Each structure stands twice: as C-alpha cells, then as structure tokens.
Amino acid sequence: MTAIDPHEYCRDIETYLCRKNDGHLIRVTGPSFDLVSGWAQRGIPLRIAYKGIDVYFERYYRSGPRRRPVRIDFCEADVLDAFDEWHRAVGIAQNPQKASDEAPSAERADGAEPRQPTGELVRRGPSLPAHLERVLLRLSSARATGRLGADADVVIDAVAAELDAVRASAAGARGAARQATIARLSALDDQLLAAVQPSLDETTAADLAREADEQLAGFRSRMAPDAFARARAAAVARLVRERLGVPTIAYS
C-alpha cells in the first residue's frame, strides 16, 4: 500500500524524538522499530506522526516537571489519533490494522496509565454549540494575527456574524433544521477557505501542495484519479488552514 521506506521513516522519527527530548537520544529499535515501521506500512505521513508526538509532549509537560526522556511507544495512541483525524479530513477510507492486544509493560513518562493503541479509533466530537464557540474563537485569533488580507477580514466578519446568529439556535436544532444548519456551515467553510487562500504567497502555496502530495504518496496507487483529486484538494485545504490558523467551520 505504501511507498514509505520503513528504515528511513524510523530514522526520521528517531531524529524528531531526539529533538523533542532536548537532544537525549532514545533509539527506535527492537519492539519500538516494529511499532514505528508499522506506522510506515499503514502510510502514516511523517508530519502527521510528528503532530501526534507533539500532542503527547504537550500533555507531558502540562503534567509537571519532566522526569525522564519520552520513548516513542508512549506516543502511539496520539499518533493514531492524529492519523485518524487526518484520514477523516482528507476523505480517505481507512483499512485499519489491529495493533497488538498486549498492554505495554513500560510506565508512561508522564506517570499516567498507558493508553491502549487500538488501530481503530472511535471518538466523539464536540457538540454543535461547542463547535461553533470554538470556531468563533479561532476566527477571532486568526484575524488578530494580521496574516490574512483585507478581503479575508471582510469575509471573516460576515462569517463570524452569521455563526454568532446560528449559535443562538444551534442547541435546540433537531431534524431538518439541524441538517440545514450543518449544510450552511459547510457552505460557509468553502467561502472562508476561498477568501483566505489568496493570503498565501506563491512559494508557500507551492510548498503546501508539495507537502499534500507527500502525505498522500502512500495511498495514490490504490485510489481512482477522481478520488485522489478530492483527497489532494482536502489535504491542501487542511494545510492552508494550519498555516493561516483558520478553523474548519464544517461540522460532521
């Protein structure tokens, strides 16, 4: 399924983990190599694996002073979470592979109980009102950065005003009214993305397109051209949002 070389992939993960551990080298060998090479076989893009590792480290540092270097095994659940989120964002159907049923024997570096990697993650997202609240906060933050052009600011103001009105009725929306709200959010999402994309210079836009191609490289050979085109557009859109700090308004 994937064109990712597992040895090179493991070296890249090892290097990234070393940086996150402030230069302390924790080798990705033995069972850890089997674990990480499994990520490569599943086609988990490096940047997505890095994001999962970042999430673990953020939680680790919130738990108090660092006590010992983090092993890559501790990051697996967060890497799988990040991969699951990426899959849904770009619209690629998963073929989950079951991870080992054995519980990891090592204590987690943050002192918490080890999370069981499942390979097939089921997560409940935020409620519609909570989603709208978060979107409005992120829209305000994105505008405050000054990275978006004046045209984008006008669209953000209009979108924010409409979302604020939608939020007032979202909690009680049911049936057809709820579906109409969700459809409108999807339309506003497309409108916002179209407004902010011109804020990127040509070099940055090309870099993001190239990164999207790299992320999808392991899946391209088994996708129909139209499906790949849709996934690529979604991957580029996701990277644009991350670069400019704008939220996903669509709700699912």
N, C-alpha and C positions, 0 to 999 in steps of 0.2 A: 504494500500500500504506500510505503513512504520511501523517498529518495534520501532521507537523512542518514548520514553515516553515524552509527552509534558511538564509535570511539571518539570521533571529533566532537560529537554532541556532549558526551560525558566530560571531555576536557574543557569545553566551554562552560558547562555548568560548574565544574570544579573551580575554574578561574573566577567565575562570578561569586560563588560561595566564599571563596577566599577574600574577595574584596568586602563582602558583607560582614565577614568575621574579622574585619580590621587587619587583614594580612595573615591571619592564622590559617594555615593550610590544613584542610580536612580532606583526605583523599577519597575520591569516589571509586572505590574498589570493592571486590567481593560482592556481598549482597547489595551494597549501595550501587555498584555498577549495574547489576541486574535490574534494580529498580529504575535507574535513570535511563538505561538503554531501552527499557520498556516504554518510557515516555517517547523516546525517539521512534520506536516501532509504531506507536499509536499516532505519530505525526504531530505531537505537541510542539508548536513553534517555540524556538528559544525565547523570544520576547515574552510569550505567554507564560512559560516556565519561570522566567525571571520575575514576572509580575506576582506569581504565586509565592515565590521565595520572599519577595518584598513584603507581601501581606503577613507572612509568618514573622518576619523580623520586626515589623511594626507592632504586632501584638506582643512579641517577646520583650521589646524594650518598654512597652507600657506596663508590663508585669513587675517591673522593678529593675535594680542593677543587674547587669549581665554577669552571669556566674560561670559560664563555660562556653566555648565555641559551639555553634549550631551544626549538627550533622544534617546532611541533605534529606535523610529519612524522615526527619521531623516535619519537613516542608511538603510532603507528598499530598496530603489532603488539600492544602491550599493551592497547590499546582493543579490538582484535578478540578478544584472549584473554578479556577481561572480558565482552564481549558473548556469546562462545561459552559461557562459564560460566553467565551469566545465562539464556541460552536453555535450557540443559540443566536448570537449577534450576527453571524455571517450566514446562518441558514443552512449549515451542513448537517445532514443526518448522521448521528453517531452510530458506530458499531462497537459498543463498549466491550472491553475485555475485562473479565473478572480479575481483580487483584488477589493477592494471597489472602487466604482466610485466617492465616496465623497472625496473632497480635504481635506487634513489635515488642521486643523484650527490653529495649533501651528506654530509660527515663527521658522524657522530653526536656529539652534545655530550659524551657520556661516554667518547669515544675508542674505542668498540668498533665492530666491523663492523656496518653497517646490517642489521637483520633484514628479511627479505622478507615484506611483507604477502601473505597467500595468499587471504584471504577464506573459506577453508575449513580450519579448524584441526583437526589430529589430535594429541591429547595423551594420553600415558599417565599415568594417575593413580597414586597411591601403592599399594603392596601392602596387603593386608588387615591384616596385623600393624602396618604403619606407620600406616595409617589409624586403627586402634584406639589406638595410642600417642598420636597427635596429639589424638584426641577426648578421651582421659582427661586430657591436659594442659590442654586448653581448658575442660573441665568444672571442673577444679580452679581455674583462673583466674576463671571466671565466678562460682563460688561465693564466691571471695575478694573480689569487688567489693562485695558487700553490696547489690547492686541487686535481687536476687531475694528473694522472700518465703520465710518459714519452710517453707511447704508445698512450694515448689520445692526447697529444700535437702534435704528428706526424699527426694524423688524422685531428685535428683541422686546422693545417697548410694547409693540402691538401684541406680540405673542404673550408676554407676561400679563398684560391687561386681560386678555381672553382667558388665560389659565386661571387667573385670580377669580374670574366670574364662574368658571367651571368648577373650581374647588368648592365654592359655596353650595353647590348642588350635588357634588360627586358622592358624598357619604350616603345619601338616600337613593341614589340612582339604581334602578333594577331593570332587568329585561331589556326591552328595545331601547329605553332611554340610556342605559349603561353602554350598550353596544354602539349607539350613536356617539356617545362621549368618547369612547375608545377610538372610533373611526376618525373623529375630529382631531384627536391627539396625534394620530398617525399623519394626518394631513399637515398639521402644524409642525410636526417633526421634519417633514420634507421641506417645508417652507423655510424653517430655520437653517437647515443644512445648506440649502441653496444660497441663503443670504451670507453665511459665514465663509464658505469656501473661497470666495474672491479675496479674503483677507490673507490667504497663503501666497507667498511668492512662488514663482515657477520652480525654483530649485527645491523648495520644501515640498511642493505638491508632487514633484517627480520622485523625491525620496520616499514619500508616503506610499505612492503607487508601487515603487520597487519593494518596499517592505511588505505590502499586501501580497505581492507575488511570491515573496519568500515564505510568508506564513502559509500560503495555500499550496506550496510546491509539492508537499507530500500527498495531496488529495487530487491534484489536477488530472492525473492519468485515469482515474476512475469516475470522473464527472463528465456529463454531457456538456458541450460547449455553452449552451444557454444557462445551465445550472452554474457552471463555473463563472460565467459573466456576472450572474446575480450575486454569487458569493464574493467575487472580487470587488464589486461595487459596494457591498455591505462592509467588507474588510477595510476598504479605503475610507468609507464614511466613519467607521469606528475610530480609525487612526486620526482622521481630521478632528473628530470630537475630542479625543485625548489631547491632541496638540494644542487646540484652541480653548480647551476647558469648558466646552458646551455640553449640556446634558442630552440624553436621549429622552425626548418627550413621549414617544410612542409607548404604549402600555400593553403588556401581554401577561 
